[in-house]
Amino acid sequence: MANGKIYIHEFIDIIGHNRANYMHHMVANWSPEAQEQRQQLCYGVWAVLGSTGRWPEVVNIWEHDGWDGLAASFGTEAVGKGAQDPTLERWWAAAAELRRGGVDRILEPAPWTRTSEELCAAGVRGACYAHELIRVRPGANWDLLDRARELAVPAYGQFGLQLVGAFVTAMTGDDEALLLWAVPEWADWARFEHAHDADDALGQWRSASADIVTARHRTLLVDAPLSPLRIGRQPARSDRTDWVE
């Protein structure tokens, strides 16, 4: 069955030494509430490995039941003072002590991208994850995903990398795509990067997409301890350690 979900992707700027605290607050304290009140699933929460991107930073991806599900979630959130759900004021106040802001985008998945439930059922895991944000010519975003499925999947697969998700960014100029790869072991990542400019299959992927790609940025992510791909399920209230309702 084609994936009809819609996703929210977030880059979150962390205040000081609060990355671990923020990730726990998201998965254990926020996600169970979101599942119940908004039918919003946690697709993943990751720490950005600072040597490969901005720091300290966290990436969150949330899964909604299509555009209607996302609209219902927004309708729940955009109430009260400052377009903030008053029932979540305590949670927001705690989060505000850990983060200073961020940048979000709405993602549409390739029809063949697996949902959070399917990924967990398949036991997809990574010692780390390669997060590739790719800029393309306007209108070429879906084409990029088709080419990635044909060429990047087998090329990266030589090194053990598994495609977790393929997405385009909605509400823009149809000029951005995201590929998320699970890397089984750190040694697999090292082999991949070492071969990046020399391997024929990797070179063929880059050459075959060069006419539409305008920029690429690959960063490394590490699962939060309670991220679904690490524990094989959605976070639950029982995972809470410091949140009294």
Secondary structure as GFF3:
##gff-version 3
##sequence-region A 1 245
A	DSSP	beta_strand	6	14	.	.	.	ID=ss1
A	DSSP	alpha_helix	19	24	.	.	.	ID=ss2
A	DSSP	pi_helix	25	30	.	.	.	ID=ss3
A	DSSP	alpha_helix	31	38	.	.	.	ID=ss4
A	DSSP	beta_strand	41	48	.	.	.	ID=ss5
A	DSSP	three_ten_helix	50	52	.	.	.	ID=ss6
A	DSSP	beta_strand	57	64	.	.	.	ID=ss7
A	DSSP	alpha_helix	66	77	.	.	.	ID=ss8
A	DSSP	three_ten_helix	86	88	.	.	.	ID=ss9
A	DSSP	alpha_helix	89	96	.	.	.	ID=ss10
A	DSSP	beta_strand	99	109	.	.	.	ID=ss11
A	DSSP	alpha_helix	116	122	.	.	.	ID=ss12
A	DSSP	beta_strand	128	136	.	.	.	ID=ss13
A	DSSP	alpha_helix	141	147	.	.	.	ID=ss14
A	DSSP	pi_helix	148	152	.	.	.	ID=ss15
A	DSSP	alpha_helix	153	157	.	.	.	ID=ss16
A	DSSP	beta_strand	162	169	.	.	.	ID=ss17
A	DSSP	beta_strand	176	183	.	.	.	ID=ss18
A	DSSP	alpha_helix	186	195	.	.	.	ID=ss19
A	DSSP	alpha_helix	200	209	.	.	.	ID=ss20
A	DSSP	beta_strand	213	223	.	.	.	ID=ss21
A	DSSP	alpha_helix	228	231	.	.	.	ID=ss22
A	DSSP	three_ten_helix	237	239	.	.	.	ID=ss23
###
